[in-house]
Amino acid sequence: MLMAKVRAAVIGGGIIGLAVARELLHRMDAVEVTLFEKETRVAAHQTGHNSGVVHAGLYYPPGSLKARLCRRGVTLLQQYAQDKGVAYEECGKVVVAHAASEVGRMDAIFDRAVANGVPGIRKIAGEEIPEIEPHARGVAAVHSPHTAIIDYVAIAEALAADIAAAGGRVLLGREVVGLDSRASETVVTTGHGSEVFDLVVTCAGLQSDRVALLSGEPRTPRVVPFFGDYFLLEPERSSLVKGLIYPVPDPRYPFLGVHLTKRIDGRIMLGPNAFLSLGREAYDRRGWSASDVLSAVGFPGFWRFAARNTAAAVREARTVLSTGQFVKEAQKYVPDVRRSDVTRGPRGIRAQAMNADGSLEDDFVITGGHRVIHVRNAPSPGATSSLAIAEHVVTEVLERTTT
């Protein structure tokens, strides 16, 4: 007698949702997979609006999901890019201590990187920095030679093609508006009607809390969107940066601050800053959403977060309001960058999961029950870790369906 196929749905056509759908088809023998994406293309949001960095795993607490899945994700992503002919460049990263007061924190990053198994990691003195980045300056640095850059949209498109080739469905323009979990199945409703599934995995990024709420999950952690603006160096000034030049994180601020990043097309980006976005998908600087604004400012956790981070808000506001101030932040590390060298570039929006007490969810958060699993929080290094997150999620699926 033929075994009935498992009917599986994945909600979200970013790189993580696509990776999960592909992994389900790869790992489960009898499965039908349908992916729902509300936009008319894959990778329309965070996947298509990030810096393109493949993180090596320097910053994350050893043993955390981020640390484990980032290192595994790098291996899987590099191999997948090679198999699909997607450009992948190990341009390297230096994390630069701008002042002596930052060296202790820089040393802690080095120790974490070693604990996480980051290959080739080493500390260098200030006078060695120009050997790697000729125009960069600092008192010391951590060098990660295998940190890389990639085209994540190309990876997402390759994953979508794999899903289709394996018999899965990628349904674009299908916003999920209902998730009705019953005893033995879940009904997924879009504007095109309803379908019944045995398993649902949601990977909805900027809308992850709202999609989780549809199935009866708690509203928190709530997504509070923060935009990040980038500037681009003029092409003739791209030689100022060879790879990736990052600051040492300051624990007084919740976000990293301006850094300099080489893109896979050779352009150099400065940024991002981080400031409350007036819309979860407001990439146009004049765009906003009343419901998104109310969701953020009506959330008590946001005000608790804001009260603890007034210094960060002031720092970020300066770079939002002044291009000159933005460039000054970059000049701390590459003094030769001039205001006349930059033009305004793209904007990204980070789906930051925030708790009711105002704390930010630092690690990946995956919740749910037997038939519905939610990827609630997957910020950076989410794209780097995407194939490993998919492995992790599908392993959980298989364990739950066999017990």
NORWOUR-V728637 format. One record per backbone hydrogen bond with DSSP energy under -1.0 kcal/mol. CO is the residue of the C=O (numbers start at 0). NH is the residue of the N-H. E is the energy in kcal/mol with one decimal. If there is no record, write none. Layout:
co->CO nh->NH e->E
co->CO nh->NH e->E
This chain:
co->5 nh->31 e->-3.2
co->6 nh->197 e->-2.2
co->6 nh->198 e->-2.0
co->7 nh->33 e->-2.2
co->8 nh->200 e->-2.6
co->9 nh->35 e->-2.9
co->10 nh->202 e->-3.4
co->12 nh->42 e->-2.5
co->13 nh->17 e->-2.5
co->14 nh->18 e->-1.9
co->15 nh->19 e->-2.5
co->16 nh->20 e->-2.4
co->17 nh->21 e->-2.4
co->18 nh->22 e->-2.3
co->19 nh->23 e->-2.5
co->20 nh->24 e->-1.8
co->21 nh->25 e->-1.8
co->22 nh->26 e->-2.7
co->23 nh->27 e->-2.2
co->29 nh->5 e->-2.8
co->31 nh->7 e->-3.3
co->32 nh->168 e->-2.6
co->33 nh->9 e->-2.6
co->34 nh->170 e->-3.1
co->35 nh->11 e->-3.1
co->36 nh->173 e->-2.8
co->38 nh->172 e->-2.8
co->45 nh->48 e->-1.1
co->51 nh->149 e->-2.4
co->53 nh->147 e->-1.8
co->60 nh->63 e->-2.3
co->63 nh->67 e->-2.5
co->64 nh->68 e->-3.1
co->65 nh->69 e->-2.1
co->66 nh->70 e->-1.7
co->67 nh->71 e->-1.9
co->68 nh->72 e->-2.4
co->69 nh->73 e->-2.4
co->70 nh->74 e->-1.4
co->71 nh->75 e->-2.1
co->72 nh->76 e->-3.1
co->73 nh->77 e->-2.6
co->74 nh->78 e->-1.8
co->75 nh->79 e->-2.5
co->76 nh->80 e->-2.8
co->77 nh->81 e->-2.0
co->78 nh->82 e->-2.5
co->79 nh->83 e->-2.2
co->80 nh->85 e->-2.3
co->88 nh->90 e->-1.7
co->88 nh->148 e->-2.1
co->91 nh->243 e->-1.5
co->92 nh->143 e->-3.1
co->93 nh->245 e->-2.8
co->94 nh->141 e->-1.9
co->96 nh->138 e->-2.7
co->98 nh->101 e->-1.9
co->99 nh->102 e->-1.5
co->101 nh->105 e->-2.2
co->102 nh->106 e->-2.6
co->103 nh->107 e->-1.6
co->104 nh->108 e->-1.7
co->105 nh->109 e->-2.1
co->106 nh->110 e->-2.3
co->107 nh->111 e->-2.2
co->108 nh->112 e->-2.7
co->109 nh->113 e->-2.4
co->110 nh->114 e->-2.3
co->111 nh->115 e->-2.1
co->112 nh->117 e->-2.6
co->113 nh->116 e->-1.4
co->121 nh->142 e->-3.2
co->123 nh->140 e->-2.2
co->124 nh->127 e->-1.6
co->127 nh->130 e->-1.4
co->128 nh->131 e->-1.8
co->128 nh->132 e->-3.1
co->132 nh->135 e->-2.0
co->138 nh->125 e->-1.5
co->139 nh->96 e->-2.8
co->140 nh->123 e->-3.0
co->141 nh->94 e->-2.6
co->142 nh->121 e->-1.6
co->143 nh->92 e->-1.8
co->143 nh->146 e->-1.3
co->146 nh->91 e->-2.7
co->147 nh->53 e->-3.3
co->148 nh->88 e->-2.3
co->150 nh->154 e->-1.6
co->151 nh->155 e->-2.5
co->152 nh->156 e->-2.6
co->153 nh->157 e->-1.9
co->154 nh->158 e->-2.3
co->155 nh->159 e->-2.3
co->156 nh->160 e->-2.0
co->157 nh->161 e->-2.1
co->158 nh->162 e->-2.3
co->159 nh->163 e->-2.1
co->160 nh->164 e->-2.5
co->161 nh->165 e->-1.7
co->162 nh->167 e->-2.8
co->163 nh->166 e->-1.5
co->168 nh->34 e->-3.3
co->170 nh->36 e->-2.4
co->177 nh->188 e->-2.6
co->179 nh->186 e->-2.5
co->184 nh->181 e->-3.4
co->185 nh->196 e->-2.7
co->186 nh->179 e->-2.5
co->187 nh->194 e->-2.3
co->188 nh->176 e->-3.0
co->188 nh->177 e->-1.5
co->189 nh->192 e->-1.7
co->192 nh->189 e->-3.0
co->194 nh->187 e->-3.0
co->196 nh->185 e->-2.9
co->198 nh->8 e->-2.5
co->199 nh->372 e->-2.7
co->200 nh->10 e->-2.5
co->201 nh->374 e->-2.9
co->203 nh->206 e->-2.6
co->204 nh->207 e->-2.0
co->206 nh->210 e->-2.4
co->207 nh->211 e->-2.2
co->208 nh->212 e->-2.0
co->209 nh->213 e->-1.2
co->211 nh->214 e->-1.2
co->211 nh->216 e->-1.9
co->212 nh->215 e->-1.8
co->221 nh->353 e->-2.8
co->223 nh->351 e->-1.1
co->224 nh->276 e->-2.6
co->225 nh->349 e->-3.1
co->226 nh->274 e->-1.8
co->227 nh->347 e->-2.6
co->229 nh->344 e->-2.7
co->230 nh->269 e->-3.2
co->231 nh->342 e->-2.2
co->233 nh->236 e->-2.6
co->234 nh->237 e->-1.6
co->236 nh->239 e->-1.9
co->237 nh->240 e->-1.7
co->242 nh->261 e->-1.1
co->243 nh->93 e->-2.5
co->244 nh->259 e->-2.6
co->245 nh->95 e->-2.9
co->249 nh->252 e->-2.3
co->258 nh->270 e->-2.6
co->259 nh->244 e->-2.9
co->260 nh->268 e->-3.3
co->262 nh->265 e->-2.0
co->266 nh->262 e->-3.1
co->267 nh->232 e->-2.6
co->268 nh->260 e->-2.8
co->269 nh->230 e->-2.5
co->274 nh->226 e->-2.7
co->277 nh->288 e->-2.8
co->278 nh->281 e->-1.1
co->280 nh->282 e->-1.6
co->283 nh->286 e->-2.2
co->288 nh->292 e->-2.5
co->289 nh->293 e->-2.6
co->290 nh->294 e->-2.0
co->291 nh->295 e->-1.8
co->292 nh->296 e->-2.9
co->293 nh->297 e->-1.8
co->295 nh->298 e->-1.4
co->298 nh->301 e->-1.4
co->298 nh->302 e->-1.0
co->299 nh->303 e->-1.9
co->300 nh->304 e->-2.4
co->301 nh->305 e->-2.9
co->302 nh->306 e->-2.2
co->303 nh->307 e->-1.2
co->308 nh->312 e->-2.2
co->309 nh->313 e->-2.1
co->310 nh->314 e->-2.2
co->311 nh->315 e->-2.8
co->312 nh->316 e->-2.5
co->313 nh->317 e->-1.8
co->314 nh->318 e->-1.2
co->315 nh->319 e->-1.7
co->316 nh->320 e->-2.6
co->317 nh->321 e->-1.8
co->321 nh->325 e->-1.9
co->322 nh->326 e->-2.6
co->323 nh->327 e->-2.0
co->324 nh->328 e->-1.6
co->325 nh->329 e->-1.3
co->326 nh->330 e->-2.3
co->329 nh->332 e->-1.6
co->329 nh->333 e->-2.2
co->332 nh->136 e->-2.2
co->333 nh->336 e->-1.9
co->337 nh->340 e->-1.8
co->338 nh->341 e->-1.2
co->340 nh->233 e->-2.8
co->342 nh->231 e->-3.2
co->345 nh->229 e->-2.0
co->347 nh->227 e->-2.9
co->349 nh->225 e->-1.7
co->349 nh->351 e->-1.4
co->351 nh->223 e->-3.1
co->352 nh->360 e->-2.6
co->353 nh->221 e->-2.4
co->354 nh->357 e->-1.9
co->358 nh->354 e->-3.0
co->364 nh->375 e->-2.0
co->364 nh->376 e->-1.6
co->366 nh->373 e->-2.9
co->370 nh->199 e->-2.5
co->371 nh->368 e->-1.9
co->372 nh->201 e->-2.9
co->373 nh->366 e->-2.5
co->373 nh->375 e->-1.1
co->376 nh->364 e->-1.9
co->380 nh->384 e->-2.5
co->382 nh->385 e->-1.1
co->384 nh->388 e->-3.2
co->385 nh->389 e->-2.2
co->386 nh->390 e->-1.8
co->387 nh->391 e->-2.6
co->388 nh->392 e->-2.9
co->389 nh->393 e->-2.6
co->390 nh->394 e->-2.3
co->391 nh->395 e->-1.9
co->392 nh->396 e->-2.3
co->393 nh->397 e->-2.7
co->394 nh->398 e->-2.2
co->395 nh->399 e->-2.4
co->396 nh->400 e->-2.2
